[in-house]
Structures are given as structure tokens and as C-alpha cells.
Amino acid sequence: MIISFEDFKKVEMSVGTVIEAKKFPEAKKPAYQLTIDFGEKGIKNSSAQITKLYKIEQLIGKQIIAVTNFPSKQIANFKSECLVLGIVGKDNEVVLLQPERKVSNGDAIA
């Protein structure tokens, strides 16, 4: 499917820093519950299926890229407020998208 540049501009992608990560045993697929600081855009929660390549300790302080203007989604007993972006490998392992150097939380992806 081809989309217009105008459609693409509607997707808000921002940089945030993971400030909390914990196991999410209630999720149907292995996932973590993340709390992410997006600076002036606020703090949002996300359920992220990134357990194959990342340990909780590695995630705290890590900057990530997420879509921040999707509606909230209830996942088990948790409200996910943004979509953490990653590359899905051949074995369904997810490699997080992240800036190659430190930037300000809330910075937009262009």
C-alpha cells in the first residue's frame, strides 16, 4: 500500500527515555511494561514485546522511538499509550529503534 506524504505526517514519532520497565506476566505474548519519558509531551506507558533481546536492567535509561498519537489500547490489565518501534527479525525478535546519540526527550522524528 502506498500512502501520501500527508498521511505520513499524521504519524507522530518521538524520542523518549525508558524510566521504568517490569515484567508483564498477564500479556498473551511475552512482553514488558515500559514507562517512557517524552519530555514536554509527557510520560506514557507501553507494552513492548522485546523480551527476547533485552533484559529489564538494559532498558532503564535507554532512549527509544515510539509512535505517540495512537489511541490507548487495553492489554490485559494495562493501558498501553504509545507504540515502541523496532525491527522484527526472522525469529520474531525485536531490535529497538533508537537514536545513535543522545537527544532531548520528545524530539520529533522527521
C-alpha positions as CSV (number, residue, x, y, z in Angstrom):
1,M,0.0,0.0,0.0
2,I,1.3,3.4,-0.9
3,I,0.5,6.3,1.3
4,S,0.8,10.0,0.7
5,F,3.4,12.2,2.5
6,E,0.4,14.0,4.1
7,D,-0.7,10.7,5.6
8,F,2.8,10.0,6.9
9,K,3.0,13.5,8.5
10,K,0.0,12.5,10.7
11,V,2.1,9.9,12.5
12,E,3.8,11.4,15.5
13,M,7.0,9.7,16.3
14,S,9.1,10.9,19.2
15,V,12.2,10.0,21.2
16,G,11.7,9.0,24.8
17,T,13.7,7.6,27.6
18,V,12.6,4.4,29.4
19,I,12.3,5.3,33.1
20,E,10.7,2.1,34.3
21,A,10.5,-1.5,33.0
22,K,8.9,-4.5,34.5
23,K,7.7,-8.0,33.6
24,F,4.2,-8.3,32.2
25,P,3.0,-11.8,33.0
26,E,-0.6,-11.1,32.1
27,A,0.2,-10.4,28.5
28,K,-0.7,-13.2,26.0
29,K,2.8,-12.9,24.4
30,P,6.0,-12.3,26.4
31,A,6.2,-8.5,27.0
32,Y,7.4,-5.8,29.3
33,Q,5.5,-2.9,30.7
34,L,7.5,0.3,30.0
35,T,7.1,3.8,31.4
36,I,8.7,6.3,28.9
37,D,9.5,10.0,29.4
38,F,8.8,12.0,26.3
39,G,9.8,15.4,27.8
40,E,7.2,18.1,27.3
41,K,4.9,15.5,25.6
42,G,4.6,13.7,29.0
43,I,5.2,10.3,30.4
44,K,3.4,7.4,28.6
45,N,3.1,3.6,29.2
46,S,3.7,0.9,26.6
47,S,3.5,-2.8,26.4
48,A,6.5,-4.0,24.4
49,Q,7.3,-7.5,23.1
50,I,11.0,-7.1,23.4
51,T,11.9,-9.8,25.9
52,K,14.0,-12.0,23.5
53,L,16.8,-9.5,23.2
54,Y,16.5,-7.1,26.2
55,K,16.7,-7.6,29.9
56,I,14.8,-5.1,32.2
57,E,18.1,-3.7,33.5
58,Q,19.3,-2.9,30.0
59,L,16.1,-0.8,29.2
60,I,16.3,1.7,32.1
61,G,17.8,4.9,30.7
62,K,17.7,3.7,27.1
63,Q,16.3,6.2,24.5
64,I,13.8,4.7,22.1
65,I,11.5,5.9,19.3
66,A,7.7,5.5,19.6
67,V,4.5,6.5,17.9
68,T,2.8,8.8,20.4
69,N,-0.5,9.7,18.8
70,F,-2.3,6.3,18.6
71,P,-5.3,5.9,20.9
72,S,-4.6,4.0,24.1
73,K,-5.0,0.2,23.9
74,Q,-6.0,-2.0,26.8
75,I,-3.7,-5.0,27.0
76,A,-4.8,-7.4,29.8
77,N,-4.8,-5.2,32.9
78,F,-2.5,-2.5,31.4
79,K,-3.2,0.6,29.3
80,S,-0.6,1.0,26.5
81,E,-0.4,4.6,25.4
82,C,2.2,4.5,22.7
83,L,3.8,2.1,20.2
84,V,7.5,1.4,20.7
85,L,9.1,0.9,17.3
86,G,11.5,-1.9,16.4
87,I,12.7,-4.1,13.7
88,V,11.3,-7.6,13.7
89,G,13.9,-10.3,12.9
90,K,13.3,-13.7,11.3
91,D,12.7,-15.3,14.6
92,N,10.3,-12.6,15.8
93,E,13.0,-11.0,18.0
94,V,12.6,-7.2,18.1
95,V,15.5,-4.8,17.8
96,L,14.6,-1.4,19.2
97,L,14.9,1.7,17.0
98,Q,16.9,4.3,18.9
99,P,18.8,7.5,18.1
100,E,22.5,6.9,17.5
101,R,23.4,9.7,20.0
102,K,21.6,11.2,23.0
103,V,18.9,13.7,22.1
104,S,16.2,15.5,24.0
105,N,13.1,13.5,25.1
106,G,10.2,14.5,23.0
107,D,12.2,15.3,19.9
108,A,10.2,14.5,16.8
109,I,11.2,12.0,14.1
110,A,11.2,13.7,10.7
